[in-house]
Amino acid sequence: MNEYLMPLTGGVFLGLSAMWLLLSLGHIAGISGIAWRSLAGPERVWRALFLLGLLVGGLVTHNVIGRPVPAESTAALWLIAASGLLVGLGARMGGGCTSGHGVCGLGRRSPRSLVATLTSMTLGIVTVFIMQSMLGGSV
């Protein structure tokens, strides 16, 4: 497949799966909310299966494409752990993660999701700029 067809196909499947979850169960496909409630909330079974499907999907993709997706990081383990904790904290503070706001919230024309998505994307771009330009790191 060419370099544009794979991401396009993935995006279509992501959008269709988010619509399917919303129409079939009435839930938004926000990963942070699904993960959090799979540990401490009702309806744990479908949430656990959803998360398992993400892992299995990654394994299938790895086997079809033949390389890690995403490529293995060369960043220090402490930086990866700190980044994950900050993302998790931001998702809880923002009332959802980028997948929930960006994929599902924007599709439902939620003003709160528009602000959350714009904020997340802007700060992501600023972070990459700082890491690459000012600190000389590779992101």
PEFEN-V986953 format. One record per helix or strand of 3 or more residues. SS is the DSSP state (helix for helix, strand for strand). FROM is the first residue (numbers start at 0). LEN is the number of residues. If there is no record, write none. Layout:
ss:SS from:FROM len:LEN
ss:SS from:FROM len:LEN
This chain:
ss:helix from:4 len:21
ss:helix from:30 len:10
ss:helix from:43 len:22
ss:helix from:76 len:17
ss:helix from:97 len:10
ss:helix from:110 len:24
